[in-house]
């Protein structure tokens, strides 16, 4: 199945402790059905000191399930579902169901 959420997309969190927040997708893990979103689902990790990094408590983004994310509509920034459309030149593009705008290029 074609990917509805890709790296670099602007997304809205639909459920969980960060519900309503928006952010950019940093990484997508299709096998786990999860994505890492900048500034969302921050967790604290205790890390051991190494030669490269200092030890201590580090805050970092954890992965969030794709079902809890929705693409932000390019027109108004609200959550929207994603559809697909084949253009005249043969390209398959993602379309926002809410406004009908193209999501990619």
VOGU-3710 file (C-alpha; in Angstrom, 3 decimals, decimal comma):
1> xxxxxxxxxx> 0,000/0,000/0,000  1,224/3,508/-0,761  2,571/5,553/2,148  0,122/8,162/3,407  2,630/9,722/5,825  6,197/10,378/4,685  9,343/11,978/6,079  9,079/15,775/6,030  5,272/15,886/6,244  3,515/18,256/8,644
11> xxxxxxxxxx> 1,259/16,147/10,883  -1,289/16,626/13,685  -1,430/14,276/16,695  -4,948/12,823/17,103  -4,596/10,895/20,379  -2,379/10,558/23,430  -0,683/13,002/25,800  0,297/15,323/22,923  -3,158/15,441/21,284  -3,564/18,545/19,124
21> xxxxxxxxxx> 0,159/19,245/18,701  1,672/19,575/15,245  5,157/18,727/14,062  7,313/17,527/11,204  7,917/13,822/10,598  11,612/13,084/11,163  11,538/9,326/10,526  8,977/6,712/9,451  9,236/3,033/10,431  6,786/1,192/8,135
31> xxxxxxxxxx> 7,541/-2,254/9,583  6,538/-1,066/13,085  3,786/1,256/11,776  5,360/4,101/13,746  6,844/7,539/13,090  9,055/9,978/14,982  7,692/13,540/15,015  9,790/16,568/15,992  8,682/18,041/19,331  6,048/15,370/20,024
41> xxxxxxxxxx> 6,028/12,407/22,461  9,097/13,592/24,387  10,466/10,993/26,822  13,376/11,150/29,242  16,107/8,536/28,898  18,921/7,860/31,357  22,103/7,445/29,335  25,513/6,195/30,350  28,524/8,407/29,742  30,682/7,442/26,765
51> xxxxxxxxxx> 33,740/8,956/25,101  31,502/10,910/22,693  28,486/11,822/24,855  27,962/13,075/28,351  25,838/10,928/30,644  22,666/11,978/32,407  18,974/12,353/31,671  18,329/13,143/27,992  14,955/14,219/26,584  14,262/12,845/23,103
61> xxxxxxxxxx> 11,350/12,100/20,780  9,894/8,594/20,916  8,035/6,940/18,047  4,253/7,349/17,869  1,827/4,987/16,114  0,708/6,058/12,625  -2,963/5,660/13,584  -2,523/8,545/16,041  -1,255/10,902/13,328  -3,020/12,752/10,520
71> xxxxxxxxxx> -1,612/14,929/7,756  -2,112/18,671/8,328  -4,200/20,187/5,523  -2,011/22,494/3,370  -4,822/25,080/3,299  -5,714/25,533/6,995  -3,391/23,238/9,006  -6,189/21,084/10,440  -6,114/17,271/10,382  -7,217/15,643/7,146
81> xxxxxxxxxx> -7,430/12,209/5,602  -5,299/11,367/2,589  -6,468/10,235/-0,833  -4,590/9,464/-4,028  -5,036/10,836/-7,533  -3,278/10,103/-10,810  -2,442/13,252/-12,730  -2,565/13,627/-16,531  1,208/13,130/-16,774  0,918/9,751/-14,987
91> xxxxxxxxxx> 2,212/10,794/-11,559  0,383/9,446/-8,500  0,044/12,185/-5,890  -1,457/12,487/-2,409  -4,524/14,697/-2,025  -6,055/16,177/1,147  -9,643/14,921/1,454  -10,661/18,006/3,451  -9,765/20,694/0,893  -8,800/18,740/-2,236
101> xxxxx> -5,333/20,335/-2,319  -2,281/18,379/-3,438  0,034/17,358/-0,582  3,112/16,522/-2,672  4,455/19,007/-5,180
//
